[in-house]
């Protein structure tokens, strides 16, 4: 999967409906999200998406892609999402595995919102 398709795939997971999730999220997927129950399986995440309004806009920045082995893609990025006047942002990771030619599934995803009142110390 080329880089443009990776980012399109990831963005679609923010805006797609539960049927889209069922198609792209592996049942063995593990997700860590900043809301209870915090750690979810793929099927739990799909059900959570079914009960949650989808994001209407998402901007992905600071993206990095690694391909540690054939058929495995790991990405990290910053997301800003919006829906109905609500805004959200998080640092995220996802891992995809290829099942067959051009068929990919999410097997890991996590979101970490920016820490409130976090300070970064700079050397020098």
Backbone as CSV, one residue per row, in Angstrom:
resi,resn,N_x,N_y,N_z,CA_x,CA_y,CA_z,C_x,C_y,C_z
1,UNK,0.860,-1.161,0.000,0.000,0.000,0.000,0.913,1.234,0.000
2,UNK,0.712,2.124,-0.958,1.551,3.316,-1.011,1.123,4.324,0.064
3,UNK,1.979,5.326,0.313,1.748,6.271,1.404,0.414,7.007,1.288
4,UNK,0.052,7.464,0.103,-1.223,8.181,-0.059,-2.405,7.299,0.320
5,UNK,-2.342,6.044,-0.060,-3.430,5.121,0.273,-3.469,4.845,1.773
6,UNK,-2.301,4.768,2.416,-2.258,4.571,3.870,-3.027,5.688,4.569
7,UNK,-2.732,6.936,4.201,-3.388,8.064,4.883,-4.872,8.145,4.545
8,UNK,-5.241,7.813,3.336,-6.652,7.777,2.961,-7.387,6.689,3.754
9,UNK,-6.770,5.534,3.881,-7.317,4.413,4.644,-7.547,4.843,6.094
10,UNK,-6.526,5.469,6.695,-6.620,5.877,8.102,-7.694,6.941,8.300
11,UNK,-7.719,7.922,7.430,-8.728,8.982,7.544,-10.133,8.403,7.443
12,UNK,-10.314,7.405,6.584,-11.635,6.795,6.419,-12.108,6.101,7.691
13,UNK,-11.184,5.682,8.531,-11.567,5.048,9.791,-12.148,6.054,10.778
14,UNK,-11.771,7.307,10.647,-12.323,8.360,11.502,-13.728,8.760,11.050
15,UNK,-13.985,8.696,9.763,-15.241,9.215,9.231,-16.228,8.130,8.803
16,UNK,-15.764,6.906,8.655,-16.613,5.825,8.168,-17.584,5.311,9.216
17,UNK,-18.633,4.663,8.745,-19.649,4.126,9.647,-19.254,2.736,10.169
18,UNK,-20.138,2.141,10.947,-19.858,0.838,11.552,-19.612,-0.237,10.492
19,UNK,-20.324,-0.203,9.374,-20.087,-1.184,8.309,-18.682,-1.046,7.742
20,UNK,-18.219,0.186,7.616,-16.854,0.429,7.146,-15.844,-0.170,8.135
21,UNK,-16.079,0.044,9.437,-15.213,-0.549,10.459,-15.213,-2.060,10.372
22,UNK,-16.391,-2.651,10.221,-16.469,-4.117,10.125,-15.611,-4.644,8.976
23,UNK,-15.552,-3.873,7.910,-14.770,-4.269,6.744,-13.268,-4.127,6.982
24,UNK,-12.831,-3.102,7.731,-11.407,-2.782,7.819,-10.734,-3.102,9.147
25,UNK,-11.493,-3.314,10.215,-10.907,-3.587,11.518,-10.982,-5.085,11.808
26,UNK,-9.822,-5.675,12.075,-9.721,-7.106,12.352,-10.379,-7.435,13.692
27,UNK,-11.034,-8.577,13.773,-11.643,-9.001,15.038,-10.602,-9.139,16.148
28,UNK,-9.357,-9.424,15.777,-8.277,-9.580,16.750,-7.601,-8.254,17.095
29,UNK,-8.097,-7.165,16.538,-7.523,-5.848,16.786,-7.617,-5.488,18.271
30,UNK,-6.611,-4.776,18.752,-6.663,-4.194,20.086,-6.554,-2.685,19.941
31,UNK,-7.422,-1.974,20.657,-7.425,-0.512,20.626,-7.335,0.027,22.044
32,UNK,-6.630,1.145,22.167,-6.582,1.879,23.426,-7.084,3.282,23.119
33,UNK,-8.208,3.630,23.758,-8.846,4.926,23.541,-8.985,5.639,24.877
34,UNK,-9.071,6.974,24.869,-9.095,7.724,26.131,-10.462,7.787,26.813
35,UNK,-11.265,6.744,26.636,-12.584,6.669,27.277,-12.813,5.233,27.743
36,UNK,-13.567,5.050,28.835,-13.855,3.688,29.286,-14.515,2.886,28.179
37,UNK,-14.188,1.655,28.023,-13.343,0.838,28.890,-11.849,0.945,28.602
38,UNK,-11.400,1.891,27.826,-10.011,2.203,27.502,-9.351,1.185,26.571
39,UNK,-9.366,-0.083,26.936,-8.797,-1.130,26.082,-9.947,-1.931,25.490
40,UNK,-9.965,-2.024,24.153,-11.073,-2.698,23.465,-10.549,-3.659,22.410
41,UNK,-11.345,-4.678,22.182,-11.090,-5.574,21.054,-11.686,-4.958,19.799
42,UNK,-11.392,-5.553,18.656,-11.948,-5.072,17.400,-13.464,-5.055,17.408
43,UNK,-14.094,-6.121,17.905,-15.558,-6.171,17.909,-16.142,-5.131,18.861
44,UNK,-15.492,-4.873,19.990,-15.958,-3.830,20.907,-15.836,-2.450,20.260
45,UNK,-14.750,-2.229,19.539,-14.554,-0.939,18.863,-15.611,-0.728,17.792
46,UNK,-15.942,-1.763,17.053,-16.974,-1.665,16.017,-18.309,-1.286,16.647
47,UNK,-18.641,-1.913,17.752,-19.896,-1.596,18.432,-19.880,-0.162,18.967
48,UNK,-18.732,0.289,19.474,-18.622,1.664,19.962,-18.835,2.654,18.818
49,UNK,-18.297,2.348,17.647,-18.476,3.218,16.476,-19.944,3.266,16.074
50,UNK,-20.630,2.142,16.170,-22.046,2.080,15.797,-22.877,3.027,16.668
51,UNK,-22.424,3.271,17.903,-23.175,4.094,18.848,-22.641,5.518,18.983
52,UNK,-21.697,5.911,18.137,-21.049,7.219,18.251,-21.201,8.002,16.950
53,UNK,-21.579,9.270,17.023,-21.601,10.079,15.793,-20.207,10.120,15.174
54,UNK,-20.136,10.019,13.875,-18.845,9.990,13.177,-18.289,11.397,13.053
55,UNK,-16.981,11.486,12.951,-16.317,12.758,12.726,-16.600,13.198,11.299
56,UNK,-16.914,14.462,11.118,-17.206,14.963,9.771,-15.972,15.533,9.099
57,UNK,-14.966,15.879,9.903,-13.730,16.407,9.353,-12.572,15.897,10.189
58,UNK,-11.507,15.471,9.536,-10.295,15.062,10.245,-9.077,15.523,9.455
59,UNK,-8.117,16.071,10.181,-6.853,16.487,9.585,-5.744,15.670,10.236
60,UNK,-4.948,15.039,9.411,-3.836,14.230,9.893,-2.545,14.981,9.569
61,UNK,-1.684,15.126,10.582,-0.408,15.812,10.381,0.703,15.050,11.102
62,UNK,1.929,15.465,10.846,3.111,14.875,11.484,3.149,13.362,11.310
63,UNK,2.683,12.893,10.158,2.594,11.452,9.914,3.927,10.800,9.638
64,UNK,4.061,9.611,10.174,5.223,8.760,9.914,4.725,7.361,9.575
65,UNK,5.418,6.724,8.643,5.052,5.369,8.226,6.284,4.486,8.320
66,UNK,6.126,3.306,8.915,7.189,2.305,8.959,6.646,1.002,8.368
67,UNK,7.523,0.306,7.692,7.173,-1.000,7.121,8.213,-2.003,7.615
68,UNK,8.031,-2.496,8.861,9.059,-3.336,9.467,9.248,-4.699,8.794
69,UNK,8.243,-5.154,8.091,8.362,-6.397,7.326,7.276,-6.426,6.268
70,UNK,7.422,-7.311,5.326,6.434,-7.460,4.254,5.060,-7.737,4.864
71,UNK,4.059,-6.976,4.436,2.690,-7.198,4.890,2.351,-6.576,6.224
72,UNK,3.204,-5.663,6.714,2.956,-5.006,7.995,3.291,-3.523,7.854
73,UNK,2.345,-2.660,8.238,2.541,-1.208,8.184,2.201,-0.637,9.555
74,UNK,3.075,0.216,10.068,2.861,0.900,11.339,2.900,2.401,11.060
75,UNK,1.886,3.120,11.553,1.856,4.565,11.345,1.694,5.288,12.684
76,UNK,2.191,6.521,12.723,2.025,7.399,13.880,1.725,8.794,13.331
77,UNK,0.854,9.536,14.024,0.439,10.837,13.510,-0.305,11.627,14.568
78,UNK,-0.578,12.877,14.242,-1.413,13.738,15.070,-2.718,13.965,14.306
79,UNK,-3.841,13.802,14.996,-5.155,13.991,14.364,-5.904,15.120,15.049
80,UNK,-6.577,15.934,14.220,-7.545,16.913,14.706,-8.852,16.585,14.004
81,UNK,-9.895,16.350,14.800,-11.179,15.964,14.238,-12.280,16.891,14.760
82,UNK,-13.355,16.994,13.972,-14.476,17.852,14.355,-15.785,17.225,13.910
83,UNK,-16.836,17.519,14.692,-18.213,17.139,14.344,-19.161,17.996,15.166
84,UNK,-20.164,18.538,14.524,-21.221,19.292,15.205,-20.700,20.236,16.290
85,UNK,-19.665,21.009,15.972,-19.133,21.974,16.927,-18.206,21.385,17.971
86,UNK,-18.001,20.088,17.965,-17.108,19.417,18.912,-15.747,19.222,18.253
87,UNK,-14.682,19.504,18.993,-13.333,19.309,18.479,-12.597,18.280,19.327
88,UNK,-11.675,17.567,18.698,-10.902,16.528,19.373,-9.538,16.455,18.720
89,UNK,-8.515,16.199,19.520,-7.209,15.948,18.932,-6.484,14.898,19.751
90,UNK,-5.596,14.169,19.074,-4.858,13.094,19.732,-3.634,12.725,18.906
91,UNK,-2.669,12.169,19.588,-1.531,11.524,18.935,-1.929,10.060,18.804
92,UNK,-1.738,9.488,17.621,-2.280,8.165,17.339,-1.247,7.235,16.714
93,UNK,-1.484,5.954,16.875,-0.756,4.933,16.134,-1.765,3.914,15.623
94,UNK,-1.443,3.315,14.489,-2.222,2.197,13.950,-1.252,1.211,13.319
95,UNK,-1.638,-0.043,13.334,-0.868,-1.089,12.674,-1.802,-1.866,11.766
96,UNK,-1.375,-2.060,10.526,-2.156,-2.818,9.542,-1.394,-4.075,9.163
97,UNK,-2.142,-5.139,8.910,-1.519,-6.338,8.333,-2.251,-6.687,7.053
98,UNK,-1.489,-7.188,6.103,-2.074,-7.577,4.819,-2.564,-9.010,4.926
99,UNK,-3.822,-9.217,4.526,-4.394,-10.564,4.507,-4.139,-11.251,3.167
100,UNK,-4.250,-10.458,2.109,-3.979,-10.934,0.751,-3.730,-9.693,-0.099
101,UNK,-3.456,-9.869,-1.352,-3.130,-8.739,-2.224,-4.188,-7.637,-2.108
102,UNK,-3.744,-6.436,-1.700,-4.594,-5.244,-1.579,-5.706,-5.357,-0.536
103,UNK,-5.633,-6.332,0.360,-6.618,-6.475,1.443,-5.881,-6.300,2.771
104,UNK,-6.170,-5.194,3.435,-5.510,-4.833,4.688,-6.527,-4.718,5.811
105,UNK,-6.099,-5.033,7.040,-6.944,-4.903,8.227,-6.159,-4.216,9.339
106,UNK,-6.849,-3.411,10.122,-6.256,-2.775,11.293,-6.165,-3.823,12.399
107,UNK,-4.967,-3.979,12.979,-4.788,-4.925,14.078,-4.410,-4.229,15.383
108,UNK,-4.142,-2.911,15.313,-3.817,-2.137,16.516,-4.107,-0.676,16.236
109,UNK,-4.672,0.018,17.250,-4.873,1.465,17.155,-4.884,2.022,18.568
110,UNK,-4.275,3.199,18.734,-4.332,3.889,20.027,-4.415,5.380,19.795
111,UNK,-5.047,6.064,20.758,-5.174,7.523,20.719,-4.778,8.079,22.082
112,UNK,-3.889,9.069,22.061,-3.468,9.744,23.279,-3.716,11.237,23.105
113,UNK,-4.740,11.776,23.770,-4.965,13.221,23.696,-3.779,13.966,24.311
114,UNK,-3.546,15.209,23.890,-2.461,15.992,24.499,-2.671,16.095,26.007
115,UNK,-1.592,16.024,26.736,-1.684,16.134,28.183,-2.006,17.571,28.573
116,UNK,-2.914,17.745,29.500,-3.293,19.066,29.977,-2.155,19.598,30.852
117,UNK,-1.790,20.852,30.626,-0.730,21.514,31.393,0.620,20.818,31.280
118,UNK,0.844,20.079,30.206,2.137,19.426,30.019,3.175,20.458,29.612
119,UNK,4.344,20.327,30.161,5.449,21.200,29.773,6.570,20.341,29.230
120,UNK,7.239,20.885,28.261,8.370,20.190,27.679,9.621,20.939,28.035
121,UNK,10.552,20.244,28.680,11.819,20.886,29.035,12.758,20.810,27.857
122,UNK,13.424,21.901,27.601,14.385,21.954,26.502,15.791,22.051,27.087
123,UNK,16.672,21.262,26.518,18.073,21.326,26.943,18.719,22.576,26.392
124,UNK,19.607,23.175,27.195,20.439,24.254,26.714,19.784,25.543,26.703
